[in-house]
């Protein structure tokens, strides 16, 4: 499966309570279950008026279908093409 970053613009996202986030998670899980295809919600981050999600699916269309079924915005869906971090500085090309 491919990995995607999803940006969701939600005014007031940073003020959502744990109860709100729990309900969003339940709705997302139900949407995942309804898809009938391989799909993994990895994690999400709340920052300001946005929620950034990391999901895995076969294609962007499936990501958008999950958003539609869950009633979530998906303002940006971008495929992750590489990943790096501090450990990357130790990489030695073969």
VEXTORNU-58301 format. One record per residue (C-alpha): x, y, z; chain; residue number from 0; residue in three letters. Coordinates in Angstrom, 2 decimals. Layout:
BEGIN
<pt><xx>X</xx><yy>Y</yy><zz>Z</zz><kolmar>A</kolmar><fitor>NUM</fitor><romi>ALA</romi></pt>
...
This chain:
BEGIN
<pt><xx>0.00</xx><yy>0.00</yy><zz>0.00</zz><kolmar>A</kolmar><fitor>0</fitor><romi>UNK</romi></pt>
<pt><xx>1.04</xx><yy>3.59</yy><zz>-0.57</zz><kolmar>A</kolmar><fitor>1</fitor><romi>UNK</romi></pt>
<pt><xx>1.29</xx><yy>6.10</yy><zz>2.26</zz><kolmar>A</kolmar><fitor>2</fitor><romi>UNK</romi></pt>
<pt><xx>-0.54</xx><yy>9.44</yy><zz>2.06</zz><kolmar>A</kolmar><fitor>3</fitor><romi>UNK</romi></pt>
<pt><xx>-0.55</xx><yy>12.69</yy><zz>4.01</zz><kolmar>A</kolmar><fitor>4</fitor><romi>UNK</romi></pt>
<pt><xx>-3.97</xx><yy>14.28</yy><zz>4.29</zz><kolmar>A</kolmar><fitor>5</fitor><romi>UNK</romi></pt>
<pt><xx>-4.57</xx><yy>17.88</yy><zz>5.31</zz><kolmar>A</kolmar><fitor>6</fitor><romi>UNK</romi></pt>
<pt><xx>-8.01</xx><yy>18.57</yy><zz>6.71</zz><kolmar>A</kolmar><fitor>7</fitor><romi>UNK</romi></pt>
<pt><xx>-9.02</xx><yy>22.19</yy><zz>7.29</zz><kolmar>A</kolmar><fitor>8</fitor><romi>UNK</romi></pt>
<pt><xx>-11.32</xx><yy>22.24</yy><zz>10.32</zz><kolmar>A</kolmar><fitor>9</fitor><romi>UNK</romi></pt>
<pt><xx>-11.88</xx><yy>25.63</yy><zz>11.96</zz><kolmar>A</kolmar><fitor>10</fitor><romi>UNK</romi></pt>
<pt><xx>-11.31</xx><yy>25.29</yy><zz>15.70</zz><kolmar>A</kolmar><fitor>11</fitor><romi>UNK</romi></pt>
<pt><xx>-9.59</xx><yy>21.91</yy><zz>15.37</zz><kolmar>A</kolmar><fitor>12</fitor><romi>UNK</romi></pt>
<pt><xx>-7.17</xx><yy>22.76</yy><zz>18.19</zz><kolmar>A</kolmar><fitor>13</fitor><romi>UNK</romi></pt>
<pt><xx>-10.11</xx><yy>23.22</yy><zz>20.56</zz><kolmar>A</kolmar><fitor>14</fitor><romi>UNK</romi></pt>
<pt><xx>-11.59</xx><yy>19.76</yy><zz>19.92</zz><kolmar>A</kolmar><fitor>15</fitor><romi>UNK</romi></pt>
<pt><xx>-11.97</xx><yy>17.83</yy><zz>23.16</zz><kolmar>A</kolmar><fitor>16</fitor><romi>UNK</romi></pt>
<pt><xx>-10.88</xx><yy>14.25</yy><zz>23.72</zz><kolmar>A</kolmar><fitor>17</fitor><romi>UNK</romi></pt>
<pt><xx>-14.58</xx><yy>13.33</yy><zz>23.48</zz><kolmar>A</kolmar><fitor>18</fitor><romi>UNK</romi></pt>
<pt><xx>-14.75</xx><yy>15.06</yy><zz>20.07</zz><kolmar>A</kolmar><fitor>19</fitor><romi>UNK</romi></pt>
<pt><xx>-11.60</xx><yy>13.26</yy><zz>18.89</zz><kolmar>A</kolmar><fitor>20</fitor><romi>UNK</romi></pt>
<pt><xx>-12.99</xx><yy>9.94</yy><zz>20.14</zz><kolmar>A</kolmar><fitor>21</fitor><romi>UNK</romi></pt>
<pt><xx>-16.13</xx><yy>10.45</yy><zz>18.06</zz><kolmar>A</kolmar><fitor>22</fitor><romi>UNK</romi></pt>
<pt><xx>-14.09</xx><yy>11.42</yy><zz>15.00</zz><kolmar>A</kolmar><fitor>23</fitor><romi>UNK</romi></pt>
<pt><xx>-11.99</xx><yy>8.26</yy><zz>15.47</zz><kolmar>A</kolmar><fitor>24</fitor><romi>UNK</romi></pt>
<pt><xx>-15.11</xx><yy>6.09</yy><zz>15.70</zz><kolmar>A</kolmar><fitor>25</fitor><romi>UNK</romi></pt>
<pt><xx>-16.49</xx><yy>7.66</yy><zz>12.52</zz><kolmar>A</kolmar><fitor>26</fitor><romi>UNK</romi></pt>
<pt><xx>-13.17</xx><yy>7.18</yy><zz>10.72</zz><kolmar>A</kolmar><fitor>27</fitor><romi>UNK</romi></pt>
<pt><xx>-12.91</xx><yy>3.55</yy><zz>11.83</zz><kolmar>A</kolmar><fitor>28</fitor><romi>UNK</romi></pt>
<pt><xx>-16.44</xx><yy>2.86</yy><zz>10.57</zz><kolmar>A</kolmar><fitor>29</fitor><romi>UNK</romi></pt>
<pt><xx>-15.57</xx><yy>4.48</yy><zz>7.23</zz><kolmar>A</kolmar><fitor>30</fitor><romi>UNK</romi></pt>
<pt><xx>-12.44</xx><yy>2.32</yy><zz>6.98</zz><kolmar>A</kolmar><fitor>31</fitor><romi>UNK</romi></pt>
<pt><xx>-14.46</xx><yy>-0.81</yy><zz>7.73</zz><kolmar>A</kolmar><fitor>32</fitor><romi>UNK</romi></pt>
<pt><xx>-17.05</xx><yy>0.09</yy><zz>5.08</zz><kolmar>A</kolmar><fitor>33</fitor><romi>UNK</romi></pt>
<pt><xx>-14.48</xx><yy>0.43</yy><zz>2.28</zz><kolmar>A</kolmar><fitor>34</fitor><romi>UNK</romi></pt>
<pt><xx>-13.92</xx><yy>-3.31</yy><zz>1.84</zz><kolmar>A</kolmar><fitor>35</fitor><romi>UNK</romi></pt>
<pt><xx>-10.36</xx><yy>-2.77</yy><zz>0.59</zz><kolmar>A</kolmar><fitor>36</fitor><romi>UNK</romi></pt>
<pt><xx>-6.97</xx><yy>-2.69</yy><zz>2.31</zz><kolmar>A</kolmar><fitor>37</fitor><romi>UNK</romi></pt>
<pt><xx>-6.75</xx><yy>0.60</yy><zz>4.23</zz><kolmar>A</kolmar><fitor>38</fitor><romi>UNK</romi></pt>
<pt><xx>-4.85</xx><yy>1.67</yy><zz>7.33</zz><kolmar>A</kolmar><fitor>39</fitor><romi>UNK</romi></pt>
<pt><xx>-5.24</xx><yy>4.85</yy><zz>9.33</zz><kolmar>A</kolmar><fitor>40</fitor><romi>UNK</romi></pt>
<pt><xx>-1.76</xx><yy>5.27</yy><zz>10.84</zz><kolmar>A</kolmar><fitor>41</fitor><romi>UNK</romi></pt>
<pt><xx>-2.10</xx><yy>8.43</yy><zz>12.96</zz><kolmar>A</kolmar><fitor>42</fitor><romi>UNK</romi></pt>
<pt><xx>-3.33</xx><yy>12.02</yy><zz>13.00</zz><kolmar>A</kolmar><fitor>43</fitor><romi>UNK</romi></pt>
<pt><xx>-2.02</xx><yy>15.32</yy><zz>14.36</zz><kolmar>A</kolmar><fitor>44</fitor><romi>UNK</romi></pt>
<pt><xx>-4.02</xx><yy>18.38</yy><zz>15.39</zz><kolmar>A</kolmar><fitor>45</fitor><romi>UNK</romi></pt>
<pt><xx>-2.36</xx><yy>21.75</yy><zz>14.74</zz><kolmar>A</kolmar><fitor>46</fitor><romi>UNK</romi></pt>
<pt><xx>-4.22</xx><yy>25.04</yy><zz>14.72</zz><kolmar>A</kolmar><fitor>47</fitor><romi>UNK</romi></pt>
<pt><xx>-7.22</xx><yy>24.85</yy><zz>12.43</zz><kolmar>A</kolmar><fitor>48</fitor><romi>UNK</romi></pt>
<pt><xx>-6.03</xx><yy>21.68</yy><zz>10.70</zz><kolmar>A</kolmar><fitor>49</fitor><romi>UNK</romi></pt>
<pt><xx>-5.77</xx><yy>17.97</yy><zz>11.24</zz><kolmar>A</kolmar><fitor>50</fitor><romi>UNK</romi></pt>
<pt><xx>-2.96</xx><yy>16.17</yy><zz>9.44</zz><kolmar>A</kolmar><fitor>51</fitor><romi>UNK</romi></pt>
<pt><xx>-3.45</xx><yy>12.46</yy><zz>8.90</zz><kolmar>A</kolmar><fitor>52</fitor><romi>UNK</romi></pt>
<pt><xx>-1.23</xx><yy>9.63</yy><zz>7.72</zz><kolmar>A</kolmar><fitor>53</fitor><romi>UNK</romi></pt>
<pt><xx>-3.16</xx><yy>6.85</yy><zz>5.98</zz><kolmar>A</kolmar><fitor>54</fitor><romi>UNK</romi></pt>
<pt><xx>-2.18</xx><yy>3.90</yy><zz>3.80</zz><kolmar>A</kolmar><fitor>55</fitor><romi>UNK</romi></pt>
<pt><xx>-4.21</xx><yy>2.81</yy><zz>0.79</zz><kolmar>A</kolmar><fitor>56</fitor><romi>UNK</romi></pt>
<pt><xx>-3.76</xx><yy>1.66</yy><zz>-2.78</zz><kolmar>A</kolmar><fitor>57</fitor><romi>UNK</romi></pt>
<pt><xx>-4.56</xx><yy>5.07</yy><zz>-4.29</zz><kolmar>A</kolmar><fitor>58</fitor><romi>UNK</romi></pt>
<pt><xx>-5.67</xx><yy>8.63</yy><zz>-3.61</zz><kolmar>A</kolmar><fitor>59</fitor><romi>UNK</romi></pt>
<pt><xx>-9.21</xx><yy>7.88</yy><zz>-4.78</zz><kolmar>A</kolmar><fitor>60</fitor><romi>UNK</romi></pt>
<pt><xx>-9.63</xx><yy>5.46</yy><zz>-1.86</zz><kolmar>A</kolmar><fitor>61</fitor><romi>UNK</romi></pt>
<pt><xx>-8.42</xx><yy>8.15</yy><zz>0.53</zz><kolmar>A</kolmar><fitor>62</fitor><romi>UNK</romi></pt>
<pt><xx>-11.01</xx><yy>10.54</yy><zz>-0.88</zz><kolmar>A</kolmar><fitor>63</fitor><romi>UNK</romi></pt>
<pt><xx>-13.74</xx><yy>7.89</yy><zz>-0.60</zz><kolmar>A</kolmar><fitor>64</fitor><romi>UNK</romi></pt>
<pt><xx>-12.87</xx><yy>7.38</yy><zz>3.08</zz><kolmar>A</kolmar><fitor>65</fitor><romi>UNK</romi></pt>
<pt><xx>-13.20</xx><yy>11.15</yy><zz>3.60</zz><kolmar>A</kolmar><fitor>66</fitor><romi>UNK</romi></pt>
<pt><xx>-16.55</xx><yy>11.20</yy><zz>1.79</zz><kolmar>A</kolmar><fitor>67</fitor><romi>UNK</romi></pt>
<pt><xx>-17.95</xx><yy>8.30</yy><zz>3.81</zz><kolmar>A</kolmar><fitor>68</fitor><romi>UNK</romi></pt>
<pt><xx>-16.72</xx><yy>9.82</yy><zz>7.07</zz><kolmar>A</kolmar><fitor>69</fitor><romi>UNK</romi></pt>
<pt><xx>-17.91</xx><yy>13.31</yy><zz>6.26</zz><kolmar>A</kolmar><fitor>70</fitor><romi>UNK</romi></pt>
<pt><xx>-14.36</xx><yy>14.67</yy><zz>6.63</zz><kolmar>A</kolmar><fitor>71</fitor><romi>UNK</romi></pt>
<pt><xx>-12.71</xx><yy>17.33</yy><zz>4.50</zz><kolmar>A</kolmar><fitor>72</fitor><romi>UNK</romi></pt>
<pt><xx>-9.66</xx><yy>16.24</yy><zz>2.54</zz><kolmar>A</kolmar><fitor>73</fitor><romi>UNK</romi></pt>
<pt><xx>-8.26</xx><yy>19.56</yy><zz>1.37</zz><kolmar>A</kolmar><fitor>74</fitor><romi>UNK</romi></pt>
<pt><xx>-4.95</xx><yy>18.05</yy><zz>0.33</zz><kolmar>A</kolmar><fitor>75</fitor><romi>UNK</romi></pt>
<pt><xx>-4.02</xx><yy>14.42</yy><zz>-0.36</zz><kolmar>A</kolmar><fitor>76</fitor><romi>UNK</romi></pt>
<pt><xx>-0.35</xx><yy>13.85</yy><zz>-1.13</zz><kolmar>A</kolmar><fitor>77</fitor><romi>UNK</romi></pt>
<pt><xx>1.43</xx><yy>10.55</yy><zz>-1.67</zz><kolmar>A</kolmar><fitor>78</fitor><romi>UNK</romi></pt>
<pt><xx>4.53</xx><yy>10.13</yy><zz>0.47</zz><kolmar>A</kolmar><fitor>79</fitor><romi>UNK</romi></pt>
<pt><xx>7.39</xx><yy>9.33</yy><zz>-1.89</zz><kolmar>A</kolmar><fitor>80</fitor><romi>UNK</romi></pt>
<pt><xx>10.20</xx><yy>9.15</yy><zz>0.66</zz><kolmar>A</kolmar><fitor>81</fitor><romi>UNK</romi></pt>
<pt><xx>10.84</xx><yy>9.47</yy><zz>4.37</zz><kolmar>A</kolmar><fitor>82</fitor><romi>UNK</romi></pt>
<pt><xx>13.87</xx><yy>10.75</yy><zz>6.26</zz><kolmar>A</kolmar><fitor>83</fitor><romi>UNK</romi></pt>
<pt><xx>14.95</xx><yy>11.99</yy><zz>9.66</zz><kolmar>A</kolmar><fitor>84</fitor><romi>UNK</romi></pt>
<pt><xx>18.05</xx><yy>12.56</yy><zz>11.78</zz><kolmar>A</kolmar><fitor>85</fitor><romi>UNK</romi></pt>
<pt><xx>19.17</xx><yy>8.97</yy><zz>11.17</zz><kolmar>A</kolmar><fitor>86</fitor><romi>UNK</romi></pt>
<pt><xx>19.38</xx><yy>9.73</yy><zz>7.45</zz><kolmar>A</kolmar><fitor>87</fitor><romi>UNK</romi></pt>
<pt><xx>22.59</xx><yy>11.71</yy><zz>8.06</zz><kolmar>A</kolmar><fitor>88</fitor><romi>UNK</romi></pt>
<pt><xx>24.32</xx><yy>8.38</yy><zz>8.67</zz><kolmar>A</kolmar><fitor>89</fitor><romi>UNK</romi></pt>
<pt><xx>23.30</xx><yy>6.97</yy><zz>5.27</zz><kolmar>A</kolmar><fitor>90</fitor><romi>UNK</romi></pt>
<pt><xx>26.15</xx><yy>5.91</yy><zz>3.02</zz><kolmar>A</kolmar><fitor>91</fitor><romi>UNK</romi></pt>
<pt><xx>25.28</xx><yy>5.35</yy><zz>-0.64</zz><kolmar>A</kolmar><fitor>92</fitor><romi>UNK</romi></pt>
<pt><xx>26.40</xx><yy>1.97</yy><zz>-1.97</zz><kolmar>A</kolmar><fitor>93</fitor><romi>UNK</romi></pt>
